[in-house]
Amino acid sequence: MSIDKTDDVTNLENRQLFHISLAERRKLRAIVKKVHLKFLPEDFITDKEADKLIESLGPKVREKLLKEAIDKNLV
């Protein structure tokens, strides 16, 4: 499945279910890009791809990622 096809199967309605602030989303994007997307080609590491991964995580996992990153001064 190519990157473009992923958009067709991703339920973007989930964005309404998980409300996070813009500042938190930016921090999570930075974490996801550094950790989860680091092995992808540079062209594929976009905010949209990071958002898809963030939205696939549960609220507790997102909170844990943010807390650990802030505690360790990663973002």
N, CA, C, O and CB atoms as a CASP TS submission, in Angstrom:
PFRMAT TS
TARGET T0000
AUTHOR 0000-0000-0000
METHOD Language model
MODEL 1
PARENT N/A
ATOM      1  N   MET     1       0.840  -1.169   0.000  1.00  0.00           N
ATOM      2  CA  MET     1       0.000   0.000   0.000  1.00  0.00           C
ATOM      3  C   MET     1       0.889   1.237   0.000  1.00  0.00           C
ATOM      4  O   MET     1       1.803   1.345   0.818  1.00  0.00           O
ATOM      5  CB  MET     1      -0.958  -0.005   1.211  1.00  0.00           C
ATOM      6  N   SER     2       0.635   2.149  -0.890  1.00  0.00           N
ATOM      7  CA  SER     2       1.455   3.351  -0.972  1.00  0.00           C
ATOM      8  C   SER     2       0.982   4.382   0.040  1.00  0.00           C
ATOM      9  O   SER     2      -0.068   4.228   0.664  1.00  0.00           O
ATOM     10  CB  SER     2       1.419   3.937  -2.391  1.00  0.00           C
ATOM     11  N   ILE     3       1.767   5.424   0.190  1.00  0.00           N
ATOM     12  CA  ILE     3       1.420   6.486   1.131  1.00  0.00           C
ATOM     13  C   ILE     3       0.097   7.135   0.743  1.00  0.00           C
ATOM     14  O   ILE     3      -0.716   7.437   1.617  1.00  0.00           O
ATOM     15  CB  ILE     3       2.535   7.542   1.187  1.00  0.00           C
ATOM     16  N   ASP     4      -0.133   7.352  -0.540  1.00  0.00           N
ATOM     17  CA  ASP     4      -1.377   7.986  -0.981  1.00  0.00           C
ATOM     18  C   ASP     4      -2.596   7.134  -0.657  1.00  0.00           C
ATOM     19  O   ASP     4      -3.642   7.675  -0.298  1.00  0.00           O
ATOM     20  CB  ASP     4      -1.325   8.260  -2.475  1.00  0.00           C
ATOM     21  N   LYS     5      -2.486   5.817  -0.775  1.00  0.00           N
ATOM     22  CA  LYS     5      -3.609   4.927  -0.491  1.00  0.00           C
ATOM     23  C   LYS     5      -3.965   4.930   0.994  1.00  0.00           C
ATOM     24  O   LYS     5      -5.112   4.660   1.350  1.00  0.00           O
ATOM     25  CB  LYS     5      -3.283   3.508  -0.947  1.00  0.00           C
ATOM     26  N   THR     6      -3.010   5.226   1.855  1.00  0.00           N
ATOM     27  CA  THR     6      -3.274   5.251   3.286  1.00  0.00           C
ATOM     28  C   THR     6      -4.332   6.285   3.621  1.00  0.00           C
ATOM     29  O   THR     6      -5.151   6.069   4.514  1.00  0.00           O
ATOM     30  CB  THR     6      -1.995   5.536   4.061  1.00  0.00           C
ATOM     31  N   ASP     7      -4.324   7.403   2.914  1.00  0.00           N
ATOM     32  CA  ASP     7      -5.311   8.443   3.161  1.00  0.00           C
ATOM     33  C   ASP     7      -6.725   7.943   2.896  1.00  0.00           C
ATOM     34  O   ASP     7      -7.672   8.394   3.541  1.00  0.00           O
ATOM     35  CB  ASP     7      -5.019   9.660   2.302  1.00  0.00           C
ATOM     36  N   ASP     8      -6.878   7.022   1.957  1.00  0.00           N
ATOM     37  CA  ASP     8      -8.201   6.509   1.626  1.00  0.00           C
ATOM     38  C   ASP     8      -8.773   5.627   2.726  1.00  0.00           C
ATOM     39  O   ASP     8      -9.991   5.564   2.897  1.00  0.00           O
ATOM     40  CB  ASP     8      -8.143   5.737   0.334  1.00  0.00           C
ATOM     41  N   VAL     9      -7.915   4.948   3.472  1.00  0.00           N
ATOM     42  CA  VAL     9      -8.404   4.033   4.497  1.00  0.00           C
ATOM     43  C   VAL     9      -8.334   4.612   5.904  1.00  0.00           C
ATOM     44  O   VAL     9      -8.809   3.979   6.847  1.00  0.00           O
ATOM     45  CB  VAL     9      -7.625   2.758   4.446  1.00  0.00           C
ATOM     46  N   THR    10      -7.763   5.778   6.067  1.00  0.00           N
ATOM     47  CA  THR    10      -7.674   6.410   7.373  1.00  0.00           C
ATOM     48  C   THR    10      -8.963   7.155   7.658  1.00  0.00           C
ATOM     49  O   THR    10      -9.412   7.962   6.844  1.00  0.00           O
ATOM     50  CB  THR    10      -6.463   7.362   7.448  1.00  0.00           C
ATOM     51  N   ASN    11      -9.554   6.892   8.799  1.00  0.00           N
ATOM     52  CA  ASN    11     -10.788   7.555   9.179  1.00  0.00           C
ATOM     53  C   ASN    11     -10.456   8.913   9.794  1.00  0.00           C
ATOM     54  O   ASN    11     -10.081   8.997  10.963  1.00  0.00           O
ATOM     55  CB  ASN    11     -11.605   6.682  10.167  1.00  0.00           C
ATOM     56  N   LEU    12     -10.593   9.951   9.015  1.00  0.00           N
ATOM     57  CA  LEU    12     -10.246  11.287   9.488  1.00  0.00           C
ATOM     58  C   LEU    12     -11.298  11.853  10.439  1.00  0.00           C
ATOM     59  O   LEU    12     -11.095  12.920  11.020  1.00  0.00           O
ATOM     60  CB  LEU    12     -10.064  12.222   8.308  1.00  0.00           C
ATOM     61  N   GLU    13     -12.415  11.154  10.603  1.00  0.00           N
ATOM     62  CA  GLU    13     -13.423  11.568  11.569  1.00  0.00           C
ATOM     63  C   GLU    13     -12.902  11.437  12.998  1.00  0.00           C
ATOM     64  O   GLU    13     -13.443  12.059  13.912  1.00  0.00           O
ATOM     65  CB  GLU    13     -14.696  10.741  11.395  1.00  0.00           C
ATOM     66  N   ASN    14     -11.851  10.629  13.198  1.00  0.00           N
ATOM     67  CA  ASN    14     -11.269  10.472  14.531  1.00  0.00           C
ATOM     68  C   ASN    14     -10.738  11.790  15.074  1.00  0.00           C
ATOM     69  O   ASN    14     -10.621  11.960  16.288  1.00  0.00           O
ATOM     70  CB  ASN    14     -10.154   9.442  14.499  1.00  0.00           C
ATOM     71  N   ARG    15     -10.421  12.704  14.204  1.00  0.00           N
ATOM     72  CA  ARG    15      -9.894  13.997  14.658  1.00  0.00           C
ATOM     73  C   ARG    15     -10.890  14.705  15.557  1.00  0.00           C
ATOM     74  O   ARG    15     -10.493  15.473  16.434  1.00  0.00           O
ATOM     75  CB  ARG    15      -9.547  14.888  13.462  1.00  0.00           C
ATOM     76  N   GLN    16     -12.168  14.462  15.356  1.00  0.00           N
ATOM     77  CA  GLN    16     -13.183  15.086  16.188  1.00  0.00           C
ATOM     78  C   GLN    16     -13.255  14.425  17.560  1.00  0.00           C
ATOM     79  O   GLN    16     -13.707  15.049  18.520  1.00  0.00           O
ATOM     80  CB  GLN    16     -14.540  15.022  15.502  1.00  0.00           C
ATOM     81  N   LEU    17     -12.824  13.190  17.664  1.00  0.00           N
ATOM     82  CA  LEU    17     -12.897  12.461  18.921  1.00  0.00           C
ATOM     83  C   LEU    17     -11.751  12.795  19.863  1.00  0.00           C
ATOM     84  O   LEU    17     -11.926  12.747  21.081  1.00  0.00           O
ATOM     85  CB  LEU    17     -12.913  10.988  18.652  1.00  0.00           C
ATOM     86  N   PHE    18     -10.591  13.129  19.330  1.00  0.00           N
ATOM     87  CA  PHE    18      -9.411  13.374  20.144  1.00  0.00           C
ATOM     88  C   PHE    18      -9.032  14.849  20.078  1.00  0.00           C
ATOM     89  O   PHE    18      -8.337  15.288  19.161  1.00  0.00           O
ATOM     90  CB  PHE    18      -8.237  12.490  19.683  1.00  0.00           C
ATOM     91  N   HIS    19      -9.494  15.588  21.048  1.00  0.00           N
ATOM     92  CA  HIS    19      -9.190  17.015  21.074  1.00  0.00           C
ATOM     93  C   HIS    19      -7.902  17.250  21.851  1.00  0.00           C
ATOM     94  O   HIS    19      -7.817  16.944  23.040  1.00  0.00           O
ATOM     95  CB  HIS    19     -10.356  17.816  21.699  1.00  0.00           C
ATOM     96  N   ILE    20      -6.910  17.791  21.173  1.00  0.00           N
ATOM     97  CA  ILE    20      -5.682  18.204  21.837  1.00  0.00           C
ATOM     98  C   ILE    20      -5.338  19.595  21.324  1.00  0.00           C
ATOM     99  O   ILE    20      -5.701  19.972  20.210  1.00  0.00           O
ATOM    100  CB  ILE    20      -4.510  17.185  21.580  1.00  0.00           C
ATOM    101  N   SER    21      -4.636  20.341  22.151  1.00  0.00           N
ATOM    102  CA  SER    21      -4.305  21.714  21.766  1.00  0.00           C
ATOM    103  C   SER    21      -3.264  21.709  20.646  1.00  0.00           C
ATOM    104  O   SER    21      -2.594  20.706  20.405  1.00  0.00           O
ATOM    105  CB  SER    21      -3.783  22.513  22.985  1.00  0.00           C
ATOM    106  N   LEU    22      -3.148  22.830  19.981  1.00  0.00           N
ATOM    107  CA  LEU    22      -2.179  22.954  18.895  1.00  0.00           C
ATOM    108  C   LEU    22      -0.752  22.796  19.432  1.00  0.00           C
ATOM    109  O   LEU    22       0.092  22.177  18.784  1.00  0.00           O
ATOM    110  CB  LEU    22      -2.339  24.316  18.181  1.00  0.00           C
ATOM    111  N   ALA    23      -0.490  23.353  20.608  1.00  0.00           N
ATOM    112  CA  ALA    23       0.854  23.233  21.198  1.00  0.00           C
ATOM    113  C   ALA    23       1.185  21.770  21.494  1.00  0.00           C
ATOM    114  O   ALA    23       2.301  21.317  21.237  1.00  0.00           O
ATOM    115  CB  ALA    23       0.956  24.074  22.497  1.00  0.00           C
ATOM    116  N   GLU    24       0.203  21.028  22.039  1.00  0.00           N
ATOM    117  CA  GLU    24       0.431  19.612  22.314  1.00  0.00           C
ATOM    118  C   GLU    24       0.619  18.835  21.027  1.00  0.00           C
ATOM    119  O   GLU    24       1.464  17.942  20.959  1.00  0.00           O
ATOM    120  CB  GLU    24      -0.728  19.027  23.116  1.00  0.00           C
ATOM    121  N   ARG    25      -0.161  19.164  19.999  1.00  0.00           N
ATOM    122  CA  ARG    25      -0.035  18.474  18.710  1.00  0.00           C
ATOM    123  C   ARG    25       1.342  18.715  18.105  1.00  0.00           C
ATOM    124  O   ARG    25       1.939  17.798  17.541  1.00  0.00           O
ATOM    125  CB  ARG    25      -1.132  18.940  17.734  1.00  0.00           C
ATOM    126  N   ARG    26       1.852  19.941  18.215  1.00  0.00           N
ATOM    127  CA  ARG    26       3.185  20.239  17.678  1.00  0.00           C
ATOM    128  C   ARG    26       4.266  19.451  18.412  1.00  0.00           C
ATOM    129  O   ARG    26       5.202  18.940  17.797  1.00  0.00           O
ATOM    130  CB  ARG    26       3.477  21.744  17.776  1.00  0.00           C
ATOM    131  N   LYS    27       4.125  19.358  19.738  1.00  0.00           N
ATOM    132  CA  LYS    27       5.098  18.585  20.509  1.00  0.00           C
ATOM    133  C   LYS    27       5.037  17.109  20.132  1.00  0.00           C
ATOM    134  O   LYS    27       6.068  16.462  19.945  1.00  0.00           O
ATOM    135  CB  LYS    27       4.849  18.758  22.016  1.00  0.00           C
ATOM    136  N   LEU    28       3.818  16.584  20.021  1.00  0.00           N
ATOM    137  CA  LEU    28       3.668  15.182  19.644  1.00  0.00           C
ATOM    138  C   LEU    28       4.205  14.922  18.244  1.00  0.00           C
ATOM    139  O   LEU    28       4.802  13.875  17.994  1.00  0.00           O
ATOM    140  CB  LEU    28       2.205  14.767  19.724  1.00  0.00           C
ATOM    141  N   ARG    29       4.000  15.864  17.330  1.00  0.00           N
ATOM    142  CA  ARG    29       4.550  15.712  15.972  1.00  0.00           C
ATOM    143  C   ARG    29       6.065  15.582  16.021  1.00  0.00           C
ATOM    144  O   ARG    29       6.643  14.724  15.354  1.00  0.00           O
ATOM    145  CB  ARG    29       4.152  16.912  15.082  1.00  0.00           C
ATOM    146  N   ALA    30       6.701  16.431  16.810  1.00  0.00           N
ATOM    147  CA  ALA    30       8.165  16.391  16.919  1.00  0.00           C
ATOM    148  C   ALA    30       8.628  15.048  17.471  1.00  0.00           C
ATOM    149  O   ALA    30       9.602  14.476  16.981  1.00  0.00           O
ATOM    150  CB  ALA    30       8.673  17.536  17.817  1.00  0.00           C
ATOM    151  N   ILE    31       7.929  14.542  18.497  1.00  0.00           N
ATOM    152  CA  ILE    31       8.288  13.254  19.091  1.00  0.00           C
ATOM    153  C   ILE    31       8.124  12.134  18.069  1.00  0.00           C
ATOM    154  O   ILE    31       9.018  11.308  17.885  1.00  0.00           O
ATOM    155  CB  ILE    31       7.427  12.972  20.338  1.00  0.00           C
ATOM    156  N   VAL    32       6.971  12.120  17.410  1.00  0.00           N
ATOM    157  CA  VAL    32       6.674  11.053  16.445  1.00  0.00           C
ATOM    158  C   VAL    32       7.671  11.076  15.295  1.00  0.00           C
ATOM    159  O   VAL    32       8.122  10.023  14.844  1.00  0.00           O
ATOM    160  CB  VAL    32       5.239  11.195  15.902  1.00  0.00           C
ATOM    161  N   LYS    33       8.017  12.258  14.821  1.00  0.00           N
ATOM    162  CA  LYS    33       8.973  12.349  13.713  1.00  0.00           C
ATOM    163  C   LYS    33      10.354  11.856  14.133  1.00  0.00           C
ATOM    164  O   LYS    33      11.041  11.206  13.345  1.00  0.00           O
ATOM    165  CB  LYS    33       9.066  13.791  13.205  1.00  0.00           C
ATOM    166  N   LYS    34      10.772  12.160  15.372  1.00  0.00           N
ATOM    167  CA  LYS    34      12.085  11.732  15.848  1.00  0.00           C
ATOM    168  C   LYS    34      12.148  10.239  16.130  1.00  0.00           C
ATOM    169  O   LYS    34      13.167   9.599  15.872  1.00  0.00           O
ATOM    170  CB  LYS    34      12.452  12.493  17.093  1.00  0.00           C
ATOM    171  N   VAL    35      11.067   9.684  16.658  1.00  0.00           N
ATOM    172  CA  VAL    35      11.103   8.305  17.134  1.00  0.00           C
ATOM    173  C   VAL    35      10.474   7.326  16.153  1.00  0.00           C
ATOM    174  O   VAL    35      11.108   6.346  15.761  1.00  0.00           O
ATOM    175  CB  VAL    35      10.403   8.204  18.460  1.00  0.00           C
ATOM    176  N   HIS    36       9.243   7.582  15.759  1.00  0.00           N
ATOM    177  CA  HIS    36       8.482   6.592  14.997  1.00  0.00           C
ATOM    178  C   HIS    36       8.692   6.679  13.489  1.00  0.00           C
ATOM    179  O   HIS    36       8.579   5.668  12.796  1.00  0.00           O
ATOM    180  CB  HIS    36       7.028   6.745  15.298  1.00  0.00           C
ATOM    181  N   LEU    37       8.992   7.856  12.975  1.00  0.00           N
ATOM    182  CA  LEU    37       9.118   8.019  11.526  1.00  0.00           C
ATOM    183  C   LEU    37      10.557   8.211  11.066  1.00  0.00           C
ATOM    184  O   LEU    37      10.793   8.544   9.905  1.00  0.00           O
ATOM    185  CB  LEU    37       8.292   9.188  11.073  1.00  0.00           C
ATOM    186  N   LYS    38      11.515   8.008  11.951  1.00  0.00           N
ATOM    187  CA  LYS    38      12.901   8.330  11.621  1.00  0.00           C
ATOM    188  C   LYS    38      13.493   7.468  10.511  1.00  0.00           C
ATOM    189  O   LYS    38      14.470   7.868   9.878  1.00  0.00           O
ATOM    190  CB  LYS    38      13.742   8.197  12.842  1.00  0.00           C
ATOM    191  N   PHE    39      12.920   6.297  10.265  1.00  0.00           N
ATOM    192  CA  PHE    39      13.478   5.424   9.237  1.00  0.00           C
ATOM    193  C   PHE    39      12.816   5.598   7.875  1.00  0.00           C
ATOM    194  O   PHE    39      13.207   4.949   6.905  1.00  0.00           O
ATOM    195  CB  PHE    39      13.357   3.995   9.670  1.00  0.00           C
ATOM    196  N   LEU    40      11.825   6.461   7.803  1.00  0.00           N
ATOM    197  CA  LEU    40      11.174   6.734   6.520  1.00  0.00           C
ATOM    198  C   LEU    40      12.019   7.697   5.696  1.00  0.00           C
ATOM    199  O   LEU    40      12.820   8.449   6.252  1.00  0.00           O
ATOM    200  CB  LEU    40       9.759   7.314   6.737  1.00  0.00           C
ATOM    201  N   PRO    41      11.850   7.681   4.386  1.00  0.00           N
ATOM    202  CA  PRO    41      12.538   8.692   3.572  1.00  0.00           C
ATOM    203  C   PRO    41      12.081  10.098   3.962  1.00  0.00           C
ATOM    204  O   PRO    41      10.944  10.293   4.391  1.00  0.00           O
ATOM    205  CB  PRO    41      12.277   8.445   2.066  1.00  0.00           C
ATOM    206  N   GLU    42      12.951  11.044   3.814  1.00  0.00           N
ATOM    207  CA  GLU    42      12.693  12.430   4.218  1.00  0.00           C
ATOM    208  C   GLU    42      11.390  12.988   3.638  1.00  0.00           C
ATOM    209  O   GLU    42      10.702  13.767   4.298  1.00  0.00           O
ATOM    210  CB  GLU    42      13.851  13.310   3.794  1.00  0.00           C
ATOM    211  N   ASP    43      11.055  12.599   2.423  1.00  0.00           N
ATOM    212  CA  ASP    43       9.849  13.107   1.768  1.00  0.00           C
ATOM    213  C   ASP    43       8.573  12.645   2.454  1.00  0.00           C
ATOM    214  O   ASP    43       7.541  13.306   2.333  1.00  0.00           O
ATOM    215  CB  ASP    43       9.827  12.676   0.322  1.00  0.00           C
ATOM    216  N   PHE    44       8.615  11.538   3.164  1.00  0.00           N
ATOM    217  CA  PHE    44       7.421  10.981   3.792  1.00  0.00           C
ATOM    218  C   PHE    44       7.209  11.458   5.220  1.00  0.00           C
ATOM    219  O   PHE    44       6.168  11.181   5.815  1.00  0.00           O
ATOM    220  CB  PHE    44       7.496   9.490   3.777  1.00  0.00           C
ATOM    221  N   ILE    45       8.169  12.164   5.770  1.00  0.00           N
ATOM    222  CA  ILE    45       8.050  12.635   7.148  1.00  0.00           C
ATOM    223  C   ILE    45       7.373  14.005   7.117  1.00  0.00           C
ATOM    224  O   ILE    45       8.026  15.048   7.094  1.00  0.00           O
ATOM    225  CB  ILE    45       9.456  12.707   7.856  1.00  0.00           C
ATOM    226  N   THR    46       6.049  13.963   7.118  1.00  0.00           N
ATOM    227  CA  THR    46       5.246  15.187   7.052  1.00  0.00           C
ATOM    228  C   THR    46       4.374  15.295   8.293  1.00  0.00           C
ATOM    229  O   THR    46       4.214  14.332   9.043  1.00  0.00           O
ATOM    230  CB  THR    46       4.371  15.209   5.773  1.00  0.00           C
ATOM    231  N   ASP    47       3.814  16.484   8.498  1.00  0.00           N
ATOM    232  CA  ASP    47       2.892  16.677   9.608  1.00  0.00           C
ATOM    233  C   ASP    47       1.669  15.782   9.462  1.00  0.00           C
ATOM    234  O   ASP    47       1.148  15.266  10.450  1.00  0.00           O
ATOM    235  CB  ASP    47       2.467  18.140   9.699  1.00  0.00           C
ATOM    236  N   LYS    48       1.217  15.603   8.238  1.00  0.00           N
ATOM    237  CA  LYS    48       0.037  14.773   8.001  1.00  0.00           C
ATOM    238  C   LYS    48       0.286  13.321   8.412  1.00  0.00           C
ATOM    239  O   LYS    48      -0.573  12.700   9.038  1.00  0.00           O
ATOM    240  CB  LYS    48      -0.369  14.838   6.526  1.00  0.00           C
ATOM    241  N   GLU    49       1.440  12.784   8.070  1.00  0.00           N
ATOM    242  CA  GLU    49       1.771  11.411   8.452  1.00  0.00           C
ATOM    243  C   GLU    49       1.923  11.302   9.973  1.00  0.00           C
ATOM    244  O   GLU    49       1.483  10.324  10.578  1.00  0.00           O
ATOM    245  CB  GLU    49       3.069  10.950   7.746  1.00  0.00           C
ATOM    246  N   ALA    50       2.544  12.304  10.578  1.00  0.00           N
ATOM    247  CA  ALA    50       2.687  12.306  12.037  1.00  0.00           C
ATOM    248  C   ALA    50       1.317  12.374  12.701  1.00  0.00           C
ATOM    249  O   ALA    50       1.074  11.682  13.690  1.00  0.00           O
ATOM    250  CB  ALA    50       3.567  13.492  12.499  1.00  0.00           C
ATOM    251  N   ASP    51       0.424  13.198  12.170  1.00  0.00           N
ATOM    252  CA  ASP    51      -0.931  13.309  12.721  1.00  0.00           C
ATOM    253  C   ASP    51      -1.683  11.992  12.638  1.00  0.00           C
ATOM    254  O   ASP    51      -2.417  11.637  13.560  1.00  0.00           O
ATOM    255  CB  ASP    51      -1.711  14.390  11.989  1.00  0.00           C
ATOM    256  N   LYS    52      -1.508  11.272  11.553  1.00  0.00           N
ATOM    257  CA  LYS    52      -2.177   9.976  11.420  1.00  0.00           C
ATOM    258  C   LYS    52      -1.721   9.018  12.510  1.00  0.00           C
ATOM    259  O   LYS    52      -2.531   8.301  13.098  1.00  0.00           O
ATOM    260  CB  LYS    52      -1.907   9.368  10.037  1.00  0.00           C
ATOM    261  N   LEU    53      -0.426   9.012  12.775  1.00  0.00           N
ATOM    262  CA  LEU    53       0.087   8.127  13.813  1.00  0.00           C
ATOM    263  C   LEU    53      -0.395   8.588  15.192  1.00  0.00           C
ATOM    264  O   LEU    53      -0.770   7.762  16.024  1.00  0.00           O
ATOM    265  CB  LEU    53       1.628   8.078  13.767  1.00  0.00           C
ATOM    266  N   ILE    54      -0.385   9.883  15.433  1.00  0.00           N
ATOM    267  CA  ILE    54      -0.842  10.435  16.711  1.00  0.00           C
ATOM    268  C   ILE    54      -2.299  10.060  16.957  1.00  0.00           C
ATOM    269  O   ILE    54      -2.670   9.671  18.064  1.00  0.00           O
ATOM    270  CB  ILE    54      -0.671  11.972  16.737  1.00  0.00           C
ATOM    271  N   GLU    55      -3.110  10.178  15.929  1.00  0.00           N
ATOM    272  CA  GLU    55      -4.532   9.887  16.080  1.00  0.00           C
ATOM    273  C   GLU    55      -4.797   8.402  16.252  1.00  0.00           C
ATOM    274  O   GLU    55      -5.848   8.020  16.767  1.00  0.00           O
ATOM    275  CB  GLU    55      -5.298  10.405  14.889  1.00  0.00           C
ATOM    276  N   SER    56      -3.868   7.562  15.833  1.00  0.00           N
ATOM    277  CA  SER    56      -4.061   6.124  16.024  1.00  0.00           C
ATOM    278  C   SER    56      -3.736   5.712  17.458  1.00  0.00           C
ATOM    279  O   SER    56      -4.124   4.629  17.896  1.00  0.00           O
ATOM    280  CB  SER    56      -3.191   5.331  15.037  1.00  0.00           C
ATOM    281  N   LEU    57      -3.030   6.564  18.184  1.00  0.00           N
ATOM    282  CA  LEU    57      -2.700   6.283  19.580  1.00  0.00           C
ATOM    283  C   LEU    57      -3.898   6.631  20.465  1.00  0.00           C
ATOM    284  O   LEU    57      -4.681   7.523  20.138  1.00  0.00           O
ATOM    285  CB  LEU    57      -1.436   7.079  20.025  1.00  0.00           C
ATOM    286  N   GLY    58      -4.025   5.953  21.535  1.00  0.00           N
ATOM    287  CA  GLY    58      -5.082   6.279  22.487  1.00  0.00           C
ATOM    288  C   GLY    58      -4.709   7.511  23.291  1.00  0.00           C
ATOM    289  O   GLY    58      -3.545   7.912  23.321  1.00  0.00           O
ATOM    290  N   PRO    59      -5.702   8.116  23.948  1.00  0.00           N
ATOM    291  CA  PRO    59      -5.439   9.325  24.730  1.00  0.00           C
ATOM    292  C   PRO    59      -4.397   9.119  25.831  1.00  0.00           C
ATOM    293  O   PRO    59      -3.580  10.004  26.083  1.00  0.00           O
ATOM    294  CB  PRO    59      -6.722   9.817  25.344  1.00  0.00           C
ATOM    295  N   LYS    60      -4.422   7.964  26.485  1.00  0.00           N
ATOM    296  CA  LYS    60      -3.458   7.707  27.565  1.00  0.00           C
ATOM    297  C   LYS    60      -2.037   7.603  27.023  1.00  0.00           C
ATOM    298  O   LYS    60      -1.093   8.070  27.660  1.00  0.00           O
ATOM    299  CB  LYS    60      -3.826   6.418  28.318  1.00  0.00           C
ATOM    300  N   VAL    61      -1.882   6.994  25.855  1.00  0.00           N
ATOM    301  CA  VAL    61      -0.558   6.862  25.245  1.00  0.00           C
ATOM    302  C   VAL    61      -0.029   8.238  24.844  1.00  0.00           C
ATOM    303  O   VAL    61       1.149   8.533  25.042  1.00  0.00           O
ATOM    304  CB  VAL    61      -0.612   5.921  24.014  1.00  0.00           C
ATOM    305  N   ARG    62      -0.893   9.072  24.285  1.00  0.00           N
ATOM    306  CA  ARG    62      -0.469  10.432  23.914  1.00  0.00           C
ATOM    307  C   ARG    62      -0.030  11.211  25.143  1.00  0.00           C
ATOM    308  O   ARG    62       0.988  11.901  25.111  1.00  0.00           O
ATOM    309  CB  ARG    62      -1.608  11.183  23.196  1.00  0.00           C
ATOM    310  N   GLU    63      -0.794  11.103  26.228  1.00  0.00           N
ATOM    311  CA  GLU    63      -0.421  11.794  27.466  1.00  0.00           C
ATOM    312  C   GLU    63       0.926  11.297  27.977  1.00  0.00           C
ATOM    313  O   GLU    63       1.762  12.088  28.414  1.00  0.00           O
ATOM    314  CB  GLU    63      -1.502  11.593  28.543  1.00  0.00           C
ATOM    315  N   LYS    64       1.130   9.996  27.921  1.00  0.00           N
ATOM    316  CA  LYS    64       2.396   9.412  28.389  1.00  0.00           C
ATOM    317  C   LYS    64       3.567   9.894  27.534  1.00  0.00           C
ATOM    318  O   LYS    64       4.622  10.241  28.066  1.00  0.00           O
ATOM    319  CB  LYS    64       2.322   7.869  28.364  1.00  0.00           C
ATOM    320  N   LEU    65       3.388   9.916  26.203  1.00  0.00           N
ATOM    321  CA  LEU    65       4.442  10.410  25.312  1.00  0.00           C
ATOM    322  C   LEU    65       4.793  11.860  25.627  1.00  0.00           C
ATOM    323  O   LEU    65       5.967  12.220  25.722  1.00  0.00           O
ATOM    324  CB  LEU    65       4.006  10.283  23.845  1.00  0.00           C
ATOM    325  N   LEU    66       3.768  12.683  25.788  1.00  0.00           N
ATOM    326  CA  LEU    66       4.003  14.097  26.099  1.00  0.00           C
ATOM    327  C   LEU    66       4.725  14.258  27.430  1.00  0.00           C
ATOM    328  O   LEU    66       5.696  15.008  27.530  1.00  0.00           O
ATOM    329  CB  LEU    66       2.680  14.865  26.129  1.00  0.00           C
ATOM    330  N   LYS    67       4.251  13.554  28.447  1.00  0.00           N
ATOM    331  CA  LYS    67       4.848  13.685  29.776  1.00  0.00           C
ATOM    332  C   LYS    67       6.314  13.267  29.757  1.00  0.00           C
ATOM    333  O   LYS    67       7.165  13.975  30.296  1.00  0.00           O
ATOM    334  CB  LYS    67       4.073  12.843  30.797  1.00  0.00           C
ATOM    335  N   GLU    68       6.616  12.130  29.145  1.00  0.00           N
ATOM    336  CA  GLU    68       7.997  11.657  29.093  1.00  0.00           C
ATOM    337  C   GLU    68       8.890  12.612  28.307  1.00  0.00           C
ATOM    338  O   GLU    68      10.027  12.870  28.703  1.00  0.00           O
ATOM    339  CB  GLU    68       8.052  10.267  28.475  1.00  0.00           C
ATOM    340  N   ALA    69       8.387  13.130  27.208  1.00  0.00           N
ATOM    341  CA  ALA    69       9.178  14.040  26.391  1.00  0.00           C
ATOM    342  C   ALA    69       9.459  15.346  27.124  1.00  0.00           C
ATOM    343  O   ALA    69      10.558  15.894  27.040  1.00  0.00           O
ATOM    344  CB  ALA    69       8.465  14.322  25.077  1.00  0.00           C
ATOM    345  N   ILE    70       8.455  15.838  27.843  1.00  0.00           N
ATOM    346  CA  ILE    70       8.648  17.077  28.595  1.00  0.00           C
ATOM    347  C   ILE    70       9.598  16.840  29.761  1.00  0.00           C
ATOM    348  O   ILE    70      10.479  17.660  30.020  1.00  0.00           O
ATOM    349  CB  ILE    70       7.299  17.625  29.104  1.00  0.00           C
ATOM    350  N   ASP    71       9.423  15.710  30.474  1.00  0.00           N
ATOM    351  CA  ASP    71      10.302  15.405  31.590  1.00  0.00           C
ATOM    352  C   ASP    71      11.759  15.248  31.176  1.00  0.00           C
ATOM    353  O   ASP    71      12.666  15.608  31.925  1.00  0.00           O
ATOM    354  CB  ASP    71       9.839  14.158  32.269  1.00  0.00           C
ATOM    355  N   LYS    72      11.978  14.710  29.983  1.00  0.00           N
ATOM    356  CA  LYS    72      13.348  14.484  29.489  1.00  0.00           C
ATOM    357  C   LYS    72      13.853  15.627  28.625  1.00  0.00           C
ATOM    358  O   LYS    72      14.930  15.531  28.036  1.00  0.00           O
ATOM    359  CB  LYS    72      13.412  13.193  28.697  1.00  0.00           C
ATOM    360  N   ASN    73      13.084  16.708  28.543  1.00  0.00           N
ATOM    361  CA  ASN    73      13.442  17.899  27.745  1.00  0.00           C
ATOM    362  C   ASN    73      13.720  17.564  26.274  1.00  0.00           C
ATOM    363  O   ASN    73      14.643  18.111  25.671  1.00  0.00           O
ATOM    364  CB  ASN    73      14.672  18.578  28.350  1.00  0.00           C
ATOM    365  N   LEU    74      12.924  16.675  25.714  1.00  0.00           N
ATOM    366  CA  LEU    74      13.080  16.324  24.308  1.00  0.00           C
ATOM    367  C   LEU    74      12.397  17.324  23.393  1.00  0.00           C
ATOM    368  O   LEU    74      12.803  17.497  22.244  1.00  0.00           O
ATOM    369  CB  LEU    74      12.531  14.939  24.052  1.00  0.00           C
ATOM    370  N   VAL    75      11.374  17.975  23.890  1.00  0.00           N
ATOM    371  CA  VAL    75      10.661  18.993  23.088  1.00  0.00           C
ATOM    372  C   VAL    75      10.522  20.269  23.875  1.00  0.00           C
ATOM    373  O   VAL    75       9.955  21.241  23.378  1.00  0.00           O
ATOM    374  CB  VAL    75       9.269  18.489  22.654  1.00  0.00           C
TER
END
